Each structure stands twice: as C-alpha cells, then as structure tokens.
Amino acid sequence: MTTPKPALLIVDDVAANRAVLARRFGRRGFEIAEADCGKRALELIDQRSFDLVLLDVMMPDVDGLEVLRRVRQQHSPVSLPVIMVTGRSEGTDIAEALAAGANDYVTKPVDFVVALARVNSQIGRKRAEEATHKANESLREMNQNLERRVAERTADLVATNEHLKKEIAERERSQAEIRYLAHHDALTGLGNRILLNQQLNQSLIRVGQSDETLAVLFIDLDSFKITNDTLGHSVGDALLKTIALRLEENLREGDRIARLGGDEFAIVQIGEDQPKGAAALADRLIEVIRKPCIVDGHQLIVGASIGIAVASSDKLDPDQLLKSADLAMYRAKAEGRGTYRFFEAEMDARAQARRTMESDLRTAQIESAFELYYQPIVDLRRGRVSSLEALLRWRHPHRGFVPPSEFIPLAEEIGVIIPLGEWVLQQACAEAMHWPREINVAVNVSPVQFKYGGLLRAVTDALRDSGLPARRLELEITESILLERTEANLAILNQLRALGVRISMDDFGTGYSSLSYLRTFRFDKIKIDQSFIRDLQTKRDSLPIIRAIADLGNSFGMTTI
C-alpha cells in the first residue's frame, strides 16, 4: 500500500502567505487545506483529521495562541502537532506558544527549507509515535491471544495466517516502493531519465496536435566534479539536493524536470513562446544556481551550462532532442560556461571531438602518458643557469605531442589537473635532486589546485618524498589566482612561503591590476609576459615597458625574468 499524503492545514489571514506555503508544500507531496481565520481553522479541525497545523500567531478574530489552547483541549501534541508561524522573535512570545502546547515554531519571513525540515520532523515524530502505539497495542493483543490459544489446537494455523498477512502487506509496500524508485531519483526526489522519456513522448504527441512548441533544456553543473572529489560525496549530495530544489522552485506550471544522473538535469517546457520562453528560463536558472550554497560549513559556488533544443516538425524524436540539447550544453561549456546555447547542426562533429579528447585525457592520466621537459632560465649577470622550468607535455599515441593550450583547460574543467599537478610536483622535485645544488626547479600551478586540490599538502609531500630543500622549489602562479578567493589564496601563499618555497608571478603585465598584486603579496620573481618580448628584436616599442617593470621589480627586491 502506498503511504497517504501528509495532510497539512495552513492557517493565516493573509492570502498571499497561504498561497506561497500551499504551493510549495503541495509540490513536495502534501495534501493542503487552508483557513483564513482562527474560527475557520477550529471548524476544519473538528470536521477532519490533519497530520500537522501551520498556525499564524497574529490573526484578527481569534489569535493563534487562543486557537492553540482550544486545539489542545481536544488533541495532544502527539496526535496533532502544531507549528506556530510568528513575525516576532521575542523569547517571551515563543515561550508562551511552547507553554500553550506548540510543538515548534518558525519565524517570518518563512525560510521554506527550514519550515519543510521542521514539518517533516514533526510529522515523522507523529507517525513514529502512532506506529509505536499501534505496535504496543498489537503486542498487547498478541499476548492476550497467546494466553487463550495455549490450550487451542489451532494456534499454529492462526500464527501462520498472521505471518502470511504480514508478508503480503510487506510485498505490497515493496512493490509500491519499487514502482516509485523506478521512476524517481533517490537523492533529489525528482523524476529520472525513464520518467522524463515517458513525459517527453507524451508532450511530443501533445505538441504535434496543437500550436505549441516544445523545448528541452539540458543542464550540467560547472566544476561540480571537483567539489565532489575534494570535499566528499556527502557534501556533493547535499549540494545536488539544494540545486535540485532551486531548479524546481523556478519552473512554471506544466514544466517537467528530471535528474539524469551525476550533475546533469533536464527540463521539458511546452508553450507558444518558444524559443524565448526557454531562453528566459535558462537565464533565470543560471542566476539562481550560481548563488552561494552553505554545506557543512563550506561556502560552495557552482555555475551551470545549459543547452537548448527546440522541437520542430522534423525533430520529434525524444532521444534526438536530448542528444541535441546535450551537444548545445557542451558548446556553452566550451564558450566560457555559465551560459546557454541553442543547438545548431554543426555541433555534432565538435562535440564528438571534445568527448574523444576528454576520454583520451583520462586514459593518459591513468596510463602515465605525460612527460616533463625543462626550460632553462639563465641569470644574465652571472652567465649561468639559475633554474629550470618544468613543462608538462602529453604524448598522444596517434596525434603525437598535444599542445598544452589544448589539454590544460580541459584537464582543469574535468578535475584531472589535480592528480596531474601532484604528479608534476613529485616528478620535478625528485629530478631536481639530481641537479647541481644551485639550480632550482620552477613548477606552474593551476588556479584549480588552489581552489580544490590541497596544494599545501601536495607541495609538502613532494618535498618530503624527494628530500628537496624548499628554497629550491619555485611555484609560478598567474594573477587569476588572486582574482577570486583572494583572502583564502593569500593564506595558502603565505603558508607556502613559510615552508621556504619561492613564489613567482607568471605573465606579469597582462592583467588589469598586476601592480596591485605586488603590494598585496611580496613575490620572489616576476616573469614578464611573452607578448612584450616576443618581437623585441624587430619591434622596440615594448622596451621602455620592460625596463620599467624590471626597475619596479628591483625596487621590491624581486628578480625579473
């Protein structure tokens, strides 16, 4: 047997307040009843049973506290839980409500996540008490029957019949649960791919018989995998549930949503306003997803890339629509993420190439198909090599060497850069131990390693395992590391500096605020961006800039490269 919907009575003299709560609780599977005053609430409670009452304190005819007192004359806190909704947070008001028999309270403006948690908690407690009471009654009855049946020859048959009844009931419950799980995502409660395909097929039939148009939105969270891998699956799951709730709350009536797996969601939208309606929805969802989420003390910010495919007279195949929306989503990711794109025919070939590159990159990381090359950095004043910069190279089995500009951004996006960066640190430090002691090793660090990768631990492990003195390791960062999470990243830089590691700013002179970083953090070296020196022999325009940067570095006690 399926579990009945929890019956919820919402009591508030303000219609807008009732409507908001009724809509949101209704979406979560509650059976809703409303009362606009205390008198009406008491009438409804006398007429039917409820699992819980959400009761506003301030009402014109009979205030919430008086209603609560009358309810408690007939119903205990266990048989009918009451949660007070109050706009006042003074302790005396809350204490008075609790003393009058309230089970809990929420304050206005109502935080729905908190309200939902408290409502579910009270209903769960009520049902647990009811189940316990029922179990105790059953146990008492069984004990009485047992005494009577000791002398009866039919005891075994009765016991067998009871057992069969329980088995049948349990089987019915299991079958109902199986049917639900077969069509819903266990984590978020949203529909799954199976249910979405059914809804999409039904919607396409409807579209074919009307003037409406259907759009499929394919949503993929940006950088979610890195969060999940570094902070753990429990944090990742909590983040997914928060995002799922935000998506669901921003749909219009008739829209269908499903979680396809991992960090992927899909929405089916029907209307006469396509493709404008889908574009407006995509804009709205991107904004609500990027709002910070607090999970287990972590402030998490993820973005979303959305692909949109609009059904046409020659494109009514559900699988093809989902595939097209998926391809458009990859285009959105490739063009900067945090945006949406509509499907275009040429996306097929590009998407296939990207998927191949991603698969090859993961395989290369597993099979250690990467190599380190070293570029010497010469001290012109002393006329000798002062350090070697470790350069990561990928030897592809079919393409040969793949340029870093092709695979590094993808490695950062899919999280491969974290284990890859740790390998580079370990390898470079180990090899530097075989060089002359006066030659340092320089390693480039990705912003992703700062944000998620446990960089301090990776550096400490590499130095410990190799035995390399910290002063011989130089970490090269770009100014993008200081554009976001400035305080957190500065703290990491200071911890690295405390180890004795040298810090260099790479590509200096290209950012809009490079000079301010010299005041924020004292670097050991600054490397002038190659755009200033690439054509220096033929074009002398950059020479004054180079001299100025060198003089600036010298004044701060920094080496200029």
N, C-alpha and C positions, 0 to 999 in steps of 0.2 A: 504493500500500500504506500502511496506517496504521502509525504508529510504535508499537512494542510498549511496554507499560507498563514503567517502570523497576523492576527487581527489587531490593528493599531487605531486608536481613537485620538485624533488631533483636536485639541480644544484651544481656540484663540479667537478673540473678537475681531482681529484684523484679517480680512480675507486674503490679502496678499501673502501674509505669513503662512496661513494654512495651505494656500495653493503651492507655494515653494516646497514645503515639507511633504505635502501629499504627493507631488510629482516625483520628488527624489526618492522617497521611501517606496513609492509604487514601483519605480524602476528596479528596486532591489528585492522585489518579490513580496511586498507586504500588501495585505488587504486593508484598505484605508476607509475610515469613517471620520466625518468632520462634525464639529459642533462649534457654533459661533458665540455661545454664551454658557455660563455655568449651569443654568436651568436645563438647557437642551442636553448638555453632557450627562447630567444625572438621569434624564429620561432615557437616553440611549443605553446607559449602563444598566438600568433596570430592565430594558427590553431584550438585550442580547449580551453575549459574553465577549470580552476582549482579552487579548494577551497582555496589552500594556496601554497606558494612557499617557500622552504627552500633554501636560496641563499648564496653560499660561497662568501666571500669578495674578497679573493686573487685568481685571475684566470689570465692566460697568455694573452688571446686575448682581451676580454672586461671584465674589473674587475666588481665585484659585485655592486659597487656603481653606475657605469655607466649604468649597466643593470637596476638597481632600478630606476634611473632617467627616462630612456626610458619607463619603465613599467608605471610609474606614469603619463606619458603624455597621456596614454590611459585608465588607470584603477585607481580608487581611493583606498585608504587604506581599505575602507569598501568592495568594490566589489572584490578586490583581495589582501588579506593580504600577506605580505612578512616578513619572519623572517630571519634575517641575521645570518650567521654562521661565526664567526671570531675567528682566533687564537690569536688575540691581544685584550687585555682587557683595553687599554688606554681609558680614558674618552673622549678624542677628537675624536677618531675613532668611538666610539659608538654614540657620539653626532652627528657626521657628517651623520652616517647612519640614525639615527632617523630624522634628519633635512631633509634628502632626501626623507623621506616618509616611512621608515621601521616601521612596527607595533611593532616589538620586536626583540630580538637578543638572541643567545646562544653562548657560548664560547667553543673552542676546548681545550682538548678532550671533546666530547659531552657527557654530563650526560643524558642518554636516558630518565630517569624518569622525569627530568626537561624539556627536549625537548618535550616529549609527553604531559606533562601538558600544556606547552605554546602553542603547536599546537592545542590541543583540546580547549583551551581557546579562541584562535583567530578564529577558525572555528565556535565555539559556538556563539561568538560575531557576526561573519559574518551572520550566519543563523538567529540569533535573529534580526539583522538589516533588513535582507531580509524579514523575517516574519512580522516585524513591517511595512516595506514599503508596503508589499503586503496587510497587514491588512488595512493600511491607504488608499491604492488605492481602496480596496473593499468597505471601508466605504464611500469614496467619490462617488463611483459609485452607492452605495445603496441610498445615499442622492439624487443624481440626478434622479435616477429612482423613488424614492419616490415622488418627486415633480410631475413627469409626471403621476404616477399611481394614484395620489389622485382622479383624475377625471375618472379613468378607473374602470369599474365594475369587472375586472379580478384580482384586487390587491390581494385578499385573496388567489386565486388559485396559483398565482406566488410565494407568500410568502411560501405557503405550499410546493410547489415543491422545493424551495431552502432549506427549512428545511429538507426535505426528502433526498436531495443530501448530506447534511452535516451529517445526521445520517448514511447514507450508507458508506460515507468515514470514519467516526469515527469508525463504526463497522469493516470495513476492517483493519484499523490501530490496533484496539483492538485485532482482531483475529490473526494478524501477531505477535503482542507482546505476546499474549498467547502462540502461537506456539514456539516462541523463549524461553520464560521463562520455558516452559515445558521441555526443553532440555538443559537449561543452568543454572548455579549457579548465582543468582542475585548479590552476593557480589563480586566474583572474575571474572565473565565472562567466567570461564571455563565450560566445559561440566559437566552435573550432572550424577547421577547414571543411569538414564534412557538412556541418550545418550551413556554412557560408555557400558551398556549392549548391545545396538544395535551395536556399533563398535566392541565389543568383539565377538559377534556372527558372524559378517561379517569376522573378522580376523581369527576366528577358521575355517571357511569354506575355506578361502584362504590357511591357513596352511595345511589343510587336502588335498589340491590339489597341494602342492609344497614340496620342500625340506627344507623350512624354519621352524623355531621353534618360538613359542610364549611364552613370559614371562609376568607375571603380577606382578607389584611391588605395595605393599600396604604400604603407608607412614603415620605414626602417629607422630605428633609433641610431643616432650618430655616437660612436665611441662607447656604446653600452658594453661591448665585449671586454674592453679594457677594465671598465668598472667591475664587471662580474668576476674577471680573473684575478684582479688585485685585491678587492675588498671582500670577496667570497660570495657564494651563491645565495646565502640568506639575505645579504644586502641587495644583490641583484634582483631577487624575487620580490622583495619589498618595493623596490623601485618600479618594477614592472606593474605591480598592483596599483601603485599610485598613478602611473601614466595611464593605465587602462581606465581608471576612474575618471581622470581628466578628459580622456577621449570620449567616453560615454556621456559625460555631462555636457559636452559641446555639440552633440548631434541634434538634428531636428527630428521631429516625429516622422517615423517611416524609414529613417536611415537604419541600415544594418551594419553591425560591426563584429569582427571576429579576430581572435589571435591565431595567427597561422603557425606559430612556433618561434622559440627564441625571442628576439626583439622585433618581430615582424607582425604587423596588424593590417587588416584590410577593411575597407568600408564600402558598402554599396549604397549609392544615393540615386534616387529617381526624382525627376522634376522636369518642368518645361523651361527651366532657366539654365540648362547646361549649355556650354561648359562653365558659365560664370558661377553657377552655384558651387561646383566642385572646387574652382579656384578660390572662392571666398572661404569655403570650409578649410581648404589646405592652409591658407594664410592664418586662419584662426587657430588651427591645431598646432602649427609651428610655434605660435606665440605662447600657447598655454603649456606646451611640452617643455620649452626652454626655461620656464620659471624654476627657481631652485627647489630641490626636494631635500628635506632633512630626514635621513635614515640612519638610525643607530649612532647619532652624533656626527655623521658625515653630511656636509652640505654638498649635494650632487647636482651637477648641471649637465644635462644631455640635450642634444638637439634632435632634429628629425629631418630626414629627406623623404619626400613624397613624390611618387609617380602616379600620373592620372591617365586612364584610358577611357575614352568615351565610346559607347556602343553606337554602331552605325548599321545601316540595313544589311551590309555585307560582313559585319563583325558582331555576330550574336552568339558566338561560341564562348561559354564561360571560361574554359581553360585558356583560350587565346587572350581573352580580356585580362585575366590575371597575369599572364605572361607579359603582355604589353605594358601593363601598369608597373610590373616589376622592372622591366627594361627602362622605363621612364624614371623610375626611382634611382637606378644606377647612374643615369645621366645627371640627375640632381646631385648625387654624391660627387660625381666627377667634376662638376662645375662649382664646387665650393661647399656643398652640404648646407643644411639649414634652409632649404628652399624646395620648390616643387617644379616639376616639368611635365608637360603633356607628351604622350607617346608620339613618336614620328617613325616612319618606316625604316630609316637608315640605322636606327638604334640597335637592331638585331646583331649586325656584324660587330659593332663596337662592344656591345655587352658580352658577346662570346669571347672576344679578345681579352677583356678585363677578367672574366671568370677564369680563362686559361692562365693568365698571369698570376692571379691570386692562388690558384691551385699549384702552379709551378713554384711559387714563392714559399708556400707552406712545405712543399716537398723538399725544397732546397734547404730550408731551416732544419728539417728533420734529418736529412742526409748530409748535413755539413758541407754544402756546396759553395761556401763563401771563402774568400781568401783576403788576407791583409797585404796591402802594398804600402811602402813607406816613402814619403816625400821628404827629402832633406830640407831643413831650414838653416841657412848659413848666416853666421854672425859676421857682417862685413868688416867690423872694426878689428876683429881678431883673425879673420880669414879662415874660419873653420866651421864645421857643422856643430850647431848647438843643440838641435833636437830633430827628431823625425816624426812627421805626422802620419798616423795610421789611417789609411784609406781603405774602406770596405769595397770589395769587388765581388760580383756574382758571376760565376762561370756557368752559363746555361748550357745544357747538353746539346741543344740544337742551334741556339742563337749566338753562342759564344758569350763574350762579356756584355752584360746588360748595364747600360749607364745608370749610375746611382739616382739620377734625376727621374728615372722611370720607376725604380722599385722602392726607393726610400719612402716617398709619400704613401704608397700602398701599404708598406710594412707598418708605418705609423697608424694608418687607418684601421688595419685588422689586428693590431696588437703584436705582430711578430717582432716589432722593433725592440720590445723589452727583452726577451731572451737573446735576441741578436746583439743588442747593446751589451748585455752581460758577457757574452762570448767575446766580443771585441775587447772589452776591458781585461778579461782574463788572458787572452792571447797576447795582446800588446804588452801588458806588464811582464808576462813570462818571457817574451822575446827580448824585451829591453834589458833583462838581467844579463844577457849575453853581450851587450854592447859596452863600450868604454863608459866609465862612471860619469864622465862629464856630459854625456849625451842624454837628453830627456826624451820622453815619448809623449806625443800630443794625441788626444782622442776626442773626436767630436761627440757631443751629447745632444740627443733629441729632446724637444720640449715634452714629448710623451713620457720619457723616462723620469722627468721631474714630476710630472703630474700623477703618474700611477706606478712607476716602476721600481720603487725602493732604491733610488740611485745611491744614497749614502751607504746602504748595506752592500750593494754591488761593488762599489769602489773599495770599501773596507775589506771585503772578501778577496778581491783581486790583489790588493796589496799584501794581505796576509798570506795568500796561497803562493804568490810569486816571490815574496821577500823583497820586492822593490821598495826602496825608500820613497815615502810620499812626496818629497820635494822633487823627484824625477818624473812625476806624473803631472801632465798639463791637461786640463779639461777645457775644450773650446765650446762656448755656447753662443747662440745668436740672441739678439735683443728681443726676439719673440718670447723668450723665457721670462723676461721681465715685464712683458705687456699684460700678462694675466697672472693671477695669484701672486702678486708682487711680494707681499709680506711672507707668504709661505716659501716661495722660491728663494728669497733673500736669506731666509733662515737656513735653507739647505746649503746655499753657497757659503754661508758663514761656518756651518758645520764642516763642510769640505775644507775650507781654509784652515780651520782648527786642526784638521788632520795633518796639515802641511802640504796639501795639494795646491798646485798653481792653477789659477783661473784666467782664461783668455776670452776676450770678446771677438768673435769672428764677424766678418763682413761689416766692419765698422764704417760708418758714414752713409749708409743707405737708409737708415731709419729716421723718422721724423723727430725722434727725441734721443738720439745716441748720446749727445753731450750730457743730458741729464743723468744718464746711467753712470757716467764717470764720477758724479757727485754722490750717487746712491750707493755704489759699491766700488771699492778700490781693486781694479783688475791688475794682474801681473803683466799682461800683454794686451795690446790691441792689434788686430790684423785688419789692415786697410782693405776694403772691398776691391775685388779684382776689376770692377768696372772703371776704377780710377787709374789703374796701371796697365790694363791690357794693351792699349795702343800708345804707351808713353813714349816709345822711341820715335813715333811719327807724329803724334799729337801731343803738344806740350801744355795744353790748356789745364790739365789736371795737376801739373807740377806744383803750383802755389798751394793747392789744397793739400797735397801730400805733405809738403813741408810744414804747413800749419798743423796738420794732425800729428806729425812727428814731434814738433815743438810742444804741442799740448800734452802728448804722452810723456815726454821727458819732464815737463813741469810737474806731472803727477807721479814721477818715478816709475813710469811704465816703459816696457820695451815695445817698440813699434815694428811690426812686420809688414 
